[in-house]
């Protein structure tokens, strides 16, 4: 894999019937080793769902006045 560490080219694709299919032709030498890293498209809420709502005892206006509580600016 050392040869790929210096190559900054990336190819996008998808999995079809268990096989990685590239979206456009890639001109790679026969036998070239490749690395496939799955892209997981999650919303911010999906990524943070385990921690959303776990903080207790916060002011009810924290979202609106977070700068006041963090930096001491006047409340809105």
Secondary structure in CASP SS format (residue, H / E / C, confidence):
PFRMAT SS
TARGET T0000
AUTHOR 0000-0000-0000
METHOD secondary structure of the structure
MODEL  1
X C 1.00
X H 1.00
X H 1.00
X H 1.00
X H 1.00
X C 1.00
X C 1.00
X C 1.00
X C 1.00
X C 1.00
X C 1.00
X C 1.00
X E 1.00
X E 1.00
X E 1.00
X E 1.00
X C 1.00
X C 1.00
X E 1.00
X E 1.00
X E 1.00
X E 1.00
X C 1.00
X C 1.00
X C 1.00
X C 1.00
X C 1.00
X C 1.00
X C 1.00
X C 1.00
X C 1.00
X C 1.00
X C 1.00
X C 1.00
X C 1.00
X C 1.00
X C 1.00
X C 1.00
X C 1.00
X C 1.00
X C 1.00
X C 1.00
X C 1.00
X H 1.00
X H 1.00
X H 1.00
X H 1.00
X H 1.00
X C 1.00
X C 1.00
X C 1.00
X C 1.00
X C 1.00
X C 1.00
X C 1.00
X C 1.00
X C 1.00
X C 1.00
X C 1.00
X C 1.00
X C 1.00
X C 1.00
X C 1.00
X C 1.00
X C 1.00
X H 1.00
X H 1.00
X H 1.00
X H 1.00
X H 1.00
X H 1.00
X C 1.00
X C 1.00
X C 1.00
X C 1.00
X C 1.00
END
